[in-house]
Structure formats: structure tokens, C-alpha cells
């Protein structure tokens, strides 16, 4: 039995029977990566704010297979199908890519949107095989639009697929910033523990030593240890808690793209290091390079890193606005909704 989150208060087992057009979002994460959870939250906020005539329905990744035949049975011409963004189109996470293929190749008559994300098929046998499978699946859908969240991914998607590709920021940058004016006293290291990690432990240790004498240092990840799963019902509170944690810090040291985004939203100085295929670097350069309290580096020299941090930590908060950059996505949905 499929679960449908028509709102963020309860879960339903049947689709609503009304005349409103539906916006179905597949692949919504239940795992505890707060970056991807923030993406899912932002997607709901975006559609509810910008297209209130649509009834937004979330489908958790574990329910995709059960939900597909139910949605297909109830699908109306004005309905829109989407697959959550924020992850990685490619062969790094096979289960996510397989789910995308199934959704894209099933709902071929309605507008289908792959929400903003990065792409990386590795240059090896597995990457080539998975890319071919995705090309075959995506090509079955003439109404599929791919959305890239960085210029590198935009060009890679154009070279890889025949589907139209548009360019917008990561969805979390649609969320409103907060200014809670907490007393800041700490340095937070938000670091990966997965295959995308490339920053050397020696570099992190050196940075930690630089900060140890002046600030209390804590190391966390955007992947939570508890709870074990997250649903649209519990997601909002955990997102608020994440922003509150960042709002108490003097500086964030991270190799997580969404940790940088949380730093932007909370006005917290942040130094971002790279990951295995450059998504953070390129997205930073595309959308956030002008934000004074944020910086990206590939630097390993401790003294140069020290100067970068000293510059960041004294920066004053200023206004920024990337919401206008979602126009291509808005136009894509508007054209379909108005037909």
C-alpha cells in the first residue's frame, strides 16, 4: 500500500478525489541527510507558493514502486510528474538512478520534471553501463525536462541526453533566510563520510588546530544519526533545528554543499572544500560567489587557509537574492499549466 503525503500533517493511502490538478513528487527521501531533506521541503514550498492551484503530493522513495500504478490510474492531462532534486544523477547511487528511470519512462504523456541536481557518471565500465541505461529510459519520455543546478552539470546533461535541459539554483536557495541573532560561539566542522570525500584528513586536522585555541570546535555531518528515518511530517522541525545549530556558530568548515547553503541562509561564515566531482565548487561559482561570508577553496597550505578564515569571520551580512534565477523552472511549469 502506497503512502501519499498530501500535506505535512498526516499520511494518506488514497489519492484525493477532486478537480484540482496534481503535482506528484516522486523519490522524496526518508533517509537522514538534511541537505536532501531541505531540498524536499523547498520543493513543496516552491510549488505551493508559486502554483497554488496545484495540489502537491509527495511520495517517499520507498513507496515509489507501489505508488506508480496508483498515480498512473488517476493521472489527468493537467497533472505534473516530478522527481526530487538535490541528489546525483549518475552511477554513484544506483538505487536513486534506477528509481528515476522507472518514473521517467512510465509517465510519458505529462510534463515530467527532474528537479535541480548535479550529474556524474564515472569514467569507468559501471559509469558507461549506467549512462546507457539512463539514456534509454529518459529518451522514452518526450515531455521530460531536466534541471541542472550548476553550469558543469548543465553542459554534461546536454551532452548526455536528448531531453531539454534548463538551469536553476539548488532548490534550498529558494528558502527564506533567517536572522535569529543568537550569540555565536563555536566552529562547526560538517564533513562527509562517503565516497565523495576528497579533502585530506591532515588538512582538516591543521584547520582544527588553528581554531582550537580560540573557539569550541564540534564535528558533525548533515546526515543525522537520529532519527533513523524522516518523513514530511517530521522534516520541518529537524530543518529548523539544523538552521539553529548553524546560527550559533562563528564559522563552518565543510565539504558539504548544503552545509554551505545553510550557512548562506543563516548568515554564518563558511569555508567550503571540494568533493569528488566538483558539485560544490561549480554551484558556488554559479550562484554564491558574491556572498561575502562564504568562500570555496582547494587550498592545502595551512597559513593560506588561516587567512581565508580570518577574512570570512569578520564579514558583515548583506542582502542576496537568487530567487529570480528560478525563472526558467517557473516558465516551464507555467507553459504547461496554462495550456
Secondary structure, DSSP 8 states (H G I E B T S, - for coil): ---BBSSSS--BSS---SSS-EEEEEEE--SSBHHHHHHHHHHHHHHHHH-TTSEEEEEEGGGHHHHHHHHHHH--TT-EEEE--SSEEESSSHHHHHHHHHHHHH--SS-EEEEEEEEE--SSHHHHHHHHHHHHHHTT-TTEEEEESSHHHHHHHHHH-SSEEEE---GGGGS-----------EEEE---STTB-S-HHHHHHHHHHHHTTS-EEEE-SB-SSSS---TTTHHHHHHHHHHHHHT-SEEEES-HHHHHHHHHHT--EEE--BTT-HHHHHIIIIITT-TTEEE-----HHHHHHHHHHHHT--------GGGGHHHHHHHHHHHT-
